């Protein structure tokens, strides 16, 4: 499946075969890097890791448990973060 994805999107920058917890702990992803983040609800995230996931997503975090999908809209938090960063950039000398 991964090979098919890379063939479909040949300009992919990188592939990191790892668990989401390892990815969060290693700091590979930056704030607002993805539109949607899918998390299998069987993965136990700490509160800090949940916050990281919310910051990585621009629009939504989707928790999938069996056949149920729980959608968390994170657009408000993303907007607040962008305003804060923009203000900091304007204030910097």
HELIX and SHEET records of a PDB file:
HELIX    1   1 UNK A    2  UNK A    8  1                                   7    
HELIX    2   2 UNK A   20  UNK A   26  1                                   7    
HELIX    3   3 UNK A   47  UNK A   56  1                                  10    
HELIX    4   4 UNK A   75  UNK A   91  1                                  17    
SHEET    1   A 3 UNK A  34  UNK A  40  0                                        
SHEET    2   A 3 UNK A  57  UNK A  65  1                                        
SHEET    3   A 3 UNK A  68  UNK A  73 -1                                        
END                                                                             
